[in-house]
């Protein structure tokens, strides 16, 4: 794909950035974009709707709808229960290996598609804590930051209550996330597990995964990475960075659809060590023996519990094919260019209205979205939805602009932020009138 550099560098400096110059730049970027041809593969991308929420729920690929329909008619409808023996039993592991290979750079046999993110978080975190406490009863601390995604915090609170462990909280800057210095201060001989978001759901802060992993390991702890806001947007090198455990969802940048199942990564040398807490028949050594007691399967299959949600994992295969074709490096390059352009436009159009950028400005520390802070943003978001401009809102006062590199264009960013400026002006004018 075309090389995307810093947007200001392409436009030059000094001259005021007008609406026309910003639009002209967006159009030039779209013409040069080596991923632009993929946009037409997504349902609705050819409409006037502006979609800034691909980091919460991605657009459906046209071919994914066709694939699901074909599955319903031919595999489910035509093969019926024979489908389990013919392909379905292996599908969670086949798709897991594709995610491992194309998205998180993990060798085969370490990644599986299965339950929801919350359930997989519980399984892996509880298994890790139990193993650590069994190894060393003094290791009863779980390290997590206070701005970690809510489901992570809630799951860990429950595990701490169940096991008699303690949560060791890290207070983070809401415009950033967990830093190596902060983790080094709290990780030590009592740490069982560290749980970190690779990309902060609020600020888009991109954590230093290899360094945080090293610090956890030096303290004798295991680390569990939440990849929900990075998988499919930011390159991950799970094996090279020596991850222990990871989970990630598939309905954001992988376009799996509402409620599509999450994936779990368990490093191969830990698979025989960890005992996952939800023992179900799909995770047994002999699935159809129906034996009197639970005997865990070897390898990654022991982390599966019940019947796999086959229909729910069909759609994501279209996006996996796109990622396999273009590569995560090209996707990341466009993601950086999109977020830099959004920040530049916000600086020109929204900063004079009191809006602050709540995401890191350094692309090396920023994931695939940008949060714009103003105390009017809850109302602005609601009004934008009425105009078919769809960002989302995060407290306190954050309008989140999620940019999916496979389906988002630069001109779409321009149109969405132009509408944001118009609506914010309306809201501020009404406030001034009421005053």
Residue pairs with C-beta under 8 A, 6 or more apart in sequence:
1 33
1 34
1 35
1 326
1 330
1 333
1 334
2 32
2 33
2 34
3 333
4 29
4 33
4 333
4 334
4 336
4 337
5 337
6 340
6 363
7 25
7 29
7 337
7 340
7 341
7 344
8 340
8 344
10 25
10 28
11 17
11 21
11 25
15 21
17 344
17 348
19 418
22 344
22 345
22 348
22 414
23 411
23 414
25 341
25 410
26 341
26 409
26 410
26 411
26 413
26 414
27 410
27 411
29 337
29 341
29 410
30 36
30 409
30 410
30 411
33 334
33 409
33 410
34 326
34 330
35 326
35 330
35 331
35 334
35 405
35 406
36 409
38 322
38 326
38 406
38 407
39 45
39 406
39 407
39 408
39 409
40 46
41 61
41 62
41 63
41 318
41 322
41 406
42 59
42 60
42 61
42 62
42 255
42 406
42 407
43 59
43 60
43 61
43 62
43 65
44 51
44 59
45 59
45 407
45 409
48 388
48 415
49 388
49 389
49 390
50 388
50 389
50 390
50 412
50 415
50 416
50 419
51 59
51 390
51 404
51 407
51 408
51 412
52 389
52 390
52 391
52 392
52 400
52 401
52 402
52 403
52 416
53 390
53 391
53 392
53 400
53 402
54 252
54 253
54 402
54 403
54 404
54 407
54 408
55 229
55 233
55 252
55 253
55 368
55 369
55 400
55 402
55 403
55 404
56 252
56 392
56 402
57 251
57 252
57 258
58 251
58 252
58 253
58 254
58 255
58 256
58 319
58 404
58 407
59 255
59 404
59 407
60 255
60 257
60 315
61 255
61 315
61 318
61 319
61 322
63 318
64 255
64 257
64 314
64 315
64 316
64 317
64 318
64 319
65 315
67 314
67 315
67 317
67 318
68 311
68 314
68 315
71 311
71 314
72 311
75 83
75 87
75 88
76 83
76 311
79 86
83 310
88 308
88 310
89 287
89 308
91 113
91 308
91 310
91 313
92 112
92 113
92 114
92 304
92 308
92 313
93 109
93 112
93 300
93 301
95 113
95 263
95 313
95 316
95 317
95 320
96 111
96 112
96 113
96 263
96 264
96 300
97 108
97 109
97 111
98 317
98 320
98 324
99 111
99 113
99 231
99 248
99 250
99 254
99 263
99 320
100 106
100 107
100 108
100 110
100 111
100 238
100 265
101 108
101 324
102 320
102 323
102 324
102 328
103 231
103 232
103 236
103 248
103 254
103 320
103 323
103 328
104 111
104 227
104 231
104 236
104 237
104 238
104 246
104 248
104 265
105 235
105 236
105 237
105 238
105 239
105 240
106 238
106 239
106 243
106 265
107 239
107 268
109 268
109 299
109 300
110 238
110 239
110 265
110 266
110 267
110 268
110 271
110 300
111 263
111 264
111 265
111 300
112 263
112 264
112 300
112 301
112 303
112 304
113 250
113 261
113 262
113 263
113 308
113 313
114 120
114 261
114 262
114 263
114 264
114 303
114 304
114 305
114 308
115 123
115 261
115 262
115 305
116 259
116 261
116 262
117 151
117 226
117 228
117 247
117 248
117 249
117 262
118 151
118 155
119 262
119 278
119 305
120 247
120 262
120 263
120 264
121 151
121 152
121 155
121 195
121 224
121 226
121 247
122 155
122 158
122 159
122 277
122 278
123 264
123 276
123 277
123 278
123 303
123 305
124 224
124 245
124 247
124 264
124 266
124 274
124 276
124 303
125 142
125 155
125 156
125 159
125 193
125 195
125 224
125 245
126 159
126 162
126 163
126 276
126 277
127 274
127 275
127 276
127 277
127 303
128 192
128 193
128 222
128 224
128 244
128 245
128 274
129 142
129 159
129 163
129 165
129 192
129 193
130 163
130 274
130 275
130 277
131 222
131 273
131 274
131 275
132 139
132 192
132 193
132 221
132 222
133 139
133 140
133 163
133 165
133 192
136 220
138 189
138 190
139 189
139 190
139 191
139 192
139 220
139 221
140 163
140 164
140 165
140 166
140 190
140 192
141 165
141 166
141 167
141 168
141 190
141 191
141 192
142 156
142 159
142 160
142 165
142 166
142 167
142 168
142 191
142 192
142 193
142 194
142 195
143 167
143 168
143 170
143 183
143 186
143 187
143 191
143 193
143 194
143 195
143 221
144 152
144 153
144 156
144 167
144 168
144 169
144 170
144 194
144 195
144 196
145 169
145 170
145 171
145 172
145 177
145 178
145 182
145 196
146 153
146 169
146 170
146 171
146 172
147 172
147 174
147 177
147 200
147 202
148 195
148 196
148 197
148 226
149 197
149 201
149 226
149 228
152 195
152 197
152 226
156 167
156 195
157 167
159 165
160 166
160 167
165 192
168 186
168 191
170 178
170 182
170 183
170 186
172 178
172 179
172 182
174 202
174 203
174 358
175 203
175 205
175 358
175 359
175 360
176 200
176 203
176 205
176 360
176 365
177 196
177 197
177 200
177 203
177 205
177 207
178 196
178 207
178 212
179 208
180 208
180 211
180 212
180 215
183 194
183 196
183 212
183 215
183 216
184 215
187 194
187 215
187 216
187 218
187 219
187 221
188 219
189 219
189 220
191 216
191 219
191 220
191 221
192 221
192 222
193 221
193 222
193 223
193 224
194 212
194 216
194 221
194 222
194 223
194 224
195 223
195 224
195 226
196 207
196 209
196 212
196 223
196 224
196 225
196 226
197 207
197 225
197 226
197 228
197 229
198 206
198 207
198 209
198 225
198 226
198 227
198 229
198 230
198 234
198 236
198 367
199 205
199 206
199 207
199 229
199 230
199 233
199 234
199 367
199 368
200 207
200 229
200 367
201 228
201 229
201 394
202 358
202 371
202 394
202 398
202 400
203 358
203 359
203 360
203 371
204 229
204 339
204 359
204 360
204 366
204 367
204 368
204 369
204 370
204 371
205 359
205 360
205 365
205 366
205 367
206 230
206 234
206 360
206 364
206 365
206 366
206 367
209 225
209 236
209 241
209 243
210 237
210 240
210 241
210 242
212 223
213 223
213 225
213 241
213 242
213 243
213 244
214 242
216 222
216 223
217 223
217 242
222 244
222 245
222 270
223 243
223 244
223 245
224 244
224 245
224 246
224 247
225 238
225 243
225 245
225 246
225 247
226 246
226 247
226 248
227 236
227 246
227 247
227 248
228 247
228 248
228 249
228 252
228 262
229 252
229 367
229 368
229 369
230 236
230 248
230 367
230 368
231 248
231 249
231 250
231 252
231 253
231 254
231 263
232 252
232 253
232 254
232 319
232 323
232 331
233 252
233 253
233 331
233 332
233 335
233 367
233 368
233 404
233 405
234 328
234 332
234 335
234 367
234 368
235 328
235 329
235 332
236 246
236 328
238 246
238 265
238 267
239 267
242 267
243 265
243 267
244 266
244 267
244 270
245 264
245 265
245 266
245 267
245 270
246 264
246 265
247 262
247 263
247 264
247 265
248 262
248 263
248 265
249 256
249 260
249 262
249 263
250 256
250 260
250 261
250 262
250 263
250 313
250 316
251 257
251 258
251 259
251 260
253 319
253 368
253 404
253 406
254 260
254 316
254 319
254 320
254 323
255 315
255 316
255 318
255 319
255 406
256 312
256 313
256 315
256 316
256 319
257 312
257 315
257 316
259 312
260 312
260 313
260 315
260 316
261 308
261 309
261 312
261 313
264 300
264 303
266 274
266 300
266 303
268 299
271 298
271 299
271 300
271 302
271 303
272 298
274 303
275 296
276 283
276 296
276 302
276 303
276 305
278 305
279 294
279 296
279 305
280 304
280 305
280 306
281 287
281 290
281 306
282 301
282 304
282 305
282 306
282 307
282 308
283 296
283 297
283 301
283 302
283 303
283 304
283 305
284 291
284 294
284 295
284 296
284 297
285 295
285 296
285 297
285 298
286 295
296 302
297 304
319 406
322 406
323 331
331 405
331 406
332 405
334 405
335 367
335 368
335 403
335 405
336 363
336 366
337 410
338 368
338 403
338 405
338 408
338 410
338 413
339 359
339 363
339 366
339 368
339 369
339 370
339 403
340 363
341 410
341 413
342 370
342 401
342 403
342 413
342 417
343 357
343 359
343 361
343 370
345 413
345 414
345 417
346 355
346 357
346 370
346 372
346 417
347 357
349 417
349 418
349 420
349 421
350 372
350 374
350 417
350 420
350 421
350 424
353 374
353 421
353 424
353 425
353 428
354 374
354 428
355 372
355 373
355 374
355 424
356 372
356 373
356 374
357 370
357 371
357 372
357 373
358 371
358 372
358 373
358 398
359 366
359 369
359 370
359 371
360 366
368 402
368 403
368 404
368 405
369 400
369 401
369 402
369 403
370 400
370 401
370 403
371 394
371 398
371 399
371 400
371 401
372 398
372 399
372 400
372 401
372 420
373 396
373 397
373 398
373 399
374 380
374 397
374 399
374 424
375 397
376 397
376 424
376 427
376 428
376 431
377 393
377 397
377 398
377 399
378 393
378 397
379 427
380 399
380 420
380 423
380 424
380 427
381 391
381 392
381 393
381 399
383 423
383 426
383 427
384 390
384 391
384 416
384 419
384 420
384 423
387 419
387 423
389 415
389 416
389 419
389 420
391 399
391 400
391 401
391 402
391 416
391 420
392 399
392 400
392 402
393 399
393 400
394 400
399 420
401 413
401 416
401 417
403 413
